[in-house]
């Protein structure tokens, strides 16, 4: 099966998601006033999601879905020890159930992400700490959710950030 490649570029409070043909596939917006909330706009101009980080969960709401509470899973005690003892644990997995499918987003210690559709590997996200990020999907079902999957990944990536006020 052929992988679909998406490149995500950040600029002016927005992540722009481009498909292999360099067409805009989606926009994920972040506003300064809502640090833990992203807005996902799909290019069908019909679908929009709000993805926010709650206490130990990611909350997804939108026109196509009722409000979903995706519980963040953290590693067992010594499985992933953070380099600094005072750093919060890293979120390693969450599940999104949408349209009868379970999409699992799993983060590894090196900040790479694997995506599973109903238990089978269906993609990955890479270069998440760089300006230009990559998303590979092996399943056409997931293509329409590329922005949603990316937004969940970004919130998982920053779940263990320490905010200094």
C-alpha positions in Angstrom: 0.0 0.0 0.0 1.3 3.4 -0.9 1.9 6.0 1.8 0.5 9.4 1.5 3.0 12.1 2.6 1.9 15.4 4.2 4.3 18.2 5.1 3.3 20.5 7.9 4.7 24.0 8.0 4.3 26.5 10.8 3.9 30.2 10.4 2.0 33.1 12.1 0.0 31.0 14.6 -1.0 28.4 12.0 0.2 25.0 10.9 -0.5 24.5 7.2 -0.8 20.9 6.0 0.2 20.2 2.4 -0.4 16.9 0.6 2.0 15.3 -1.9 0.8 17.6 -4.7 1.6 20.6 -2.6 -2.1 21.4 -2.2 -3.3 22.8 1.1 -5.0 19.8 2.9 -5.8 21.6 6.2 -5.0 24.3 8.6 -4.5 24.0 12.3 -4.7 27.3 14.1 -3.3 28.2 17.5 -4.3 31.4 19.2 -2.1 33.1 21.8 -5.1 33.5 24.2 -5.9 29.8 24.1 -2.6 28.0 24.6 -4.1 24.5 25.0 -6.6 24.7 22.2 -6.2 24.2 18.4 -8.8 24.7 15.7 -8.6 22.3 12.8 -10.1 23.5 9.4 -10.3 20.9 6.7 -10.1 22.0 3.1 -13.6 20.6 2.3 -14.8 23.9 4.0 -17.4 21.9 5.8 -15.5 20.3 8.6 -13.9 22.1 11.6 -12.8 20.7 14.9 -11.7 22.2 18.2 -9.0 20.1 19.9 -8.0 21.1 23.4 -6.0 19.7 26.2 -7.8 19.0 29.5 -6.6 17.4 32.7 -5.2 14.1 31.5 -7.2 14.1 28.3 -7.6 15.6 24.9 -11.1 16.9 24.1 -12.3 17.0 20.5 -15.5 18.7 19.4 -17.0 19.7 16.0 -19.9 19.5 13.7 -19.3 15.9 12.6 -18.5 14.5 16.0 -20.1 14.7 19.4 -17.6 15.8 22.1 -14.9 13.2 22.4 -12.8 12.8 25.6 -9.6 11.0 24.6 -7.8 9.9 27.8 -4.0 10.3 27.6 -2.1 7.3 28.7 1.2 7.7 30.5 4.0 5.1 30.9 4.2 2.7 33.7 6.5 3.9 36.6 9.9 3.1 35.1 9.2 2.5 31.5 10.1 6.0 30.3 12.1 7.9 32.9 12.3 11.6 32.0 15.8 13.0 31.9 15.0 15.5 34.7 13.3 14.2 37.8 11.0 17.2 38.1 9.6 16.9 34.6 6.0 15.6 34.3 5.5 12.2 32.6 5.3 12.1 28.8 1.9 11.1 27.3 2.5 7.9 25.3 -0.8 7.1 23.8 -4.4 8.2 23.2 -7.3 6.7 21.2 -9.8 8.6 19.1 -13.0 6.8 18.1 -14.5 8.5 15.1 -17.0 7.1 12.6 -16.7 3.6 14.0 -13.0 3.5 13.7 -10.4 3.6 16.5 -7.4 5.7 15.7 -4.5 5.3 18.1 -1.8 7.9 18.3 1.3 6.6 20.1 4.4 8.7 21.0 7.8 7.2 21.5 10.5 8.5 23.8 12.3 10.1 20.8 9.2 12.1 20.0 8.2 10.1 16.9 4.5 9.1 16.5 2.9 6.0 15.2 -0.7 6.0 14.0 -2.8 2.9 14.1 -6.3 2.3 12.6 -8.3 -0.4 14.4 -5.0 -1.9 15.8 -3.1 -2.0 12.5 -0.2 0.4 11.8 -1.6 3.1 9.4 1.0 5.9 9.6 3.6 7.9 11.4 4.6 11.5 12.2 8.2 12.6 12.2 10.4 15.7 12.7 7.9 16.9 15.3 10.5 19.1 17.0 11.5 20.9 13.8 9.8 23.7 11.8 8.7 21.4 9.0 7.0 18.3 10.2 6.0 15.2 8.2 2.9 13.0 8.4 2.7 9.7 6.5 -0.6 7.9 6.2 -1.2 4.4 4.7 -5.0 4.5 4.6 -7.4 6.7 2.7 -9.8 6.7 5.6 -7.4 8.7 7.6 -6.6 11.3 4.9 -9.6 13.4 5.8 -8.5 13.4 9.4 -4.9 14.4 8.8 -5.4 17.8 10.5 -7.2 16.2 13.5 -4.4 13.6 13.9 -1.7 16.2 13.7 -3.5 18.4 16.3 -3.8 15.5 18.7 -0.1 14.8 18.2 1.0 18.4 18.8 -1.0 18.5 22.1 0.5 15.1 23.2 4.0 16.4 22.2 3.6 19.5 24.5 1.7 17.7 27.3 4.8 17.5 29.4 6.0 21.0 28.8 6.5 23.1 31.9 4.9 26.5 31.8 6.6 29.2 33.6 4.4 32.2 34.4 
